[in-house]
Amino acid sequence: MKFIIDNWMLLCVALVSGLLLVTPVLQGAMDLGLSPTLVVQMMNKERANLLDVRTLPEFNEEHIVGSEHLDLLELQNKLNQVQKNKQQPLIMVCASGSRSQKAVAIAKKLGFEQVHSLSGGLKSWKEASLPTQKKTL
């Protein structure tokens, strides 16, 4: 106990430096998805598919060019029909990123190996000035 009292400053410095070393690891574990730039790279290099899990009216209003639609509520039952290859990268998209995180969890339970979420959803995609389209009827 005397050592702790005599060296409290040294112990504080060691504790703070330890926390600073662990912070990047914790931030990586809390990563909630891929940036729009990484999504574009995966689409180009790895032929990743985009799956929009919003409702059909939301999808028809505006969606990422080349994305397919499958409502989150139907994902459990229909994902295997939409995406046959479980090894091909699959990126889930929603409005802000929260529904796509749920979709990632469902897809992983179904055995899909490379499933990601677009961080910030369609909102971040548009903020990056990337192309979207409206459903033409």
C-alpha positions as CSV (number, residue, x, y, z in Angstrom):
1,M,0.0,0.0,0.0
2,K,2.9,2.3,0.8
3,F,4.2,1.8,-2.8
4,I,0.9,3.0,-4.2
5,I,0.7,6.0,-2.0
6,D,4.4,7.0,-2.7
7,N,4.1,6.4,-6.5
8,W,0.5,7.5,-7.2
9,M,1.6,9.9,-10.0
10,L,3.6,7.1,-11.8
11,L,0.6,4.8,-11.5
12,C,-1.7,7.5,-13.0
13,V,0.6,8.0,-15.9
14,A,0.7,4.2,-16.5
15,L,-3.1,4.0,-16.4
16,V,-3.6,6.9,-18.8
17,S,-1.0,5.5,-21.3
18,G,-2.7,2.1,-21.1
19,L,-6.1,3.6,-21.9
20,L,-4.6,5.5,-24.8
21,L,-3.2,2.3,-26.2
22,V,-6.5,0.5,-25.9
23,T,-8.7,3.3,-27.4
24,P,-8.0,2.5,-31.1
25,V,-8.9,-1.2,-30.5
26,L,-12.1,-0.3,-28.8
27,Q,-13.0,2.2,-31.6
28,G,-12.5,-0.6,-34.2
29,A,-14.7,-2.9,-32.3
30,M,-17.5,-0.4,-32.3
31,D,-17.3,0.2,-36.1
32,L,-20.8,0.3,-37.4
33,G,-20.2,-0.2,-41.1
34,L,-18.3,0.8,-44.2
35,S,-17.8,4.3,-45.5
36,P,-19.3,5.2,-48.9
37,T,-15.8,5.2,-50.3
38,L,-15.1,1.7,-49.1
39,V,-18.4,0.5,-50.5
40,V,-17.6,1.8,-53.9
41,Q,-14.2,0.1,-53.8
42,M,-15.8,-3.2,-52.8
43,M,-18.3,-2.8,-55.6
44,N,-15.6,-2.2,-58.1
45,K,-12.9,-4.7,-56.9
46,E,-14.8,-7.5,-55.3
47,R,-18.1,-7.2,-57.2
48,A,-20.0,-6.6,-53.9
49,N,-23.8,-6.5,-54.2
50,L,-25.9,-3.8,-52.5
51,L,-29.1,-4.8,-50.9
52,D,-31.5,-2.0,-49.8
53,V,-33.5,-3.2,-46.7
54,R,-35.8,-0.2,-46.5
55,T,-39.5,-0.4,-47.3
56,L,-40.6,-0.5,-51.0
57,P,-41.9,3.1,-50.9
58,E,-38.6,4.4,-49.5
59,F,-36.7,2.4,-52.1
60,N,-38.9,3.7,-55.0
61,E,-38.4,7.3,-53.8
62,E,-34.6,7.1,-54.1
63,H,-32.0,4.4,-53.9
64,I,-28.3,3.7,-54.8
65,V,-27.8,3.0,-58.5
66,G,-27.5,-0.7,-58.9
67,S,-28.9,-1.7,-55.6
68,E,-31.5,-4.4,-55.2
69,H,-34.5,-4.2,-52.8
70,L,-35.5,-6.6,-50.1
71,D,-37.5,-5.3,-47.1
72,L,-35.9,-6.0,-43.7
73,L,-39.1,-7.8,-42.7
74,E,-38.7,-10.3,-45.6
75,L,-35.0,-10.7,-45.3
76,Q,-35.0,-13.9,-43.1
77,N,-37.2,-15.7,-45.6
78,K,-36.0,-14.4,-49.0
79,L,-32.3,-13.5,-48.7
80,N,-31.2,-16.9,-50.0
81,Q,-33.3,-16.3,-53.2
82,V,-31.9,-12.9,-53.8
83,Q,-28.3,-13.6,-53.0
84,K,-27.4,-17.2,-54.1
85,N,-23.6,-17.0,-53.5
86,K,-22.9,-16.8,-49.8
87,Q,-19.2,-16.0,-50.3
88,Q,-19.8,-12.9,-52.5
89,P,-19.6,-9.6,-50.5
90,L,-23.0,-8.2,-49.6
91,I,-23.5,-4.7,-48.4
92,M,-26.8,-3.8,-46.6
93,V,-28.2,-0.3,-47.0
94,C,-31.0,1.6,-45.2
95,A,-31.8,5.2,-44.6
96,S,-29.3,5.9,-41.7
97,G,-27.5,2.6,-40.9
98,S,-29.6,1.1,-38.1
99,R,-31.8,-1.3,-40.1
100,S,-28.8,-2.4,-42.1
101,Q,-27.0,-3.4,-38.9
102,K,-30.0,-5.7,-38.1
103,A,-29.9,-7.0,-41.6
104,V,-26.2,-7.8,-41.3
105,A,-26.9,-9.9,-38.1
106,I,-29.7,-11.8,-39.9
107,A,-27.5,-12.5,-43.0
108,K,-24.7,-13.8,-40.8
109,K,-27.1,-16.1,-39.1
110,L,-28.1,-17.4,-42.5
111,G,-24.5,-18.2,-43.3
112,F,-23.4,-15.3,-45.4
113,E,-19.7,-14.8,-44.9
114,Q,-18.9,-11.2,-46.1
115,V,-21.8,-9.0,-45.0
116,H,-21.3,-5.3,-44.2
117,S,-23.4,-2.3,-43.6
118,L,-23.2,1.1,-45.2
119,S,-22.3,3.4,-42.3
120,G,-24.8,6.3,-42.2
121,G,-27.0,4.6,-44.9
122,L,-28.3,6.4,-47.9
123,K,-27.8,9.7,-46.1
124,S,-24.0,9.3,-46.0
125,W,-24.0,8.1,-49.6
126,K,-25.8,11.3,-50.7
127,E,-23.5,13.4,-48.6
128,A,-20.6,11.9,-50.5
129,S,-22.3,13.0,-53.7
130,L,-22.5,9.5,-55.0
131,P,-25.2,8.6,-57.6
132,T,-28.8,7.7,-56.7
133,Q,-31.9,7.1,-58.8
134,K,-35.6,7.0,-58.4
135,K,-37.8,4.1,-59.3
136,T,-39.3,4.6,-62.8
137,L,-42.7,3.2,-63.1
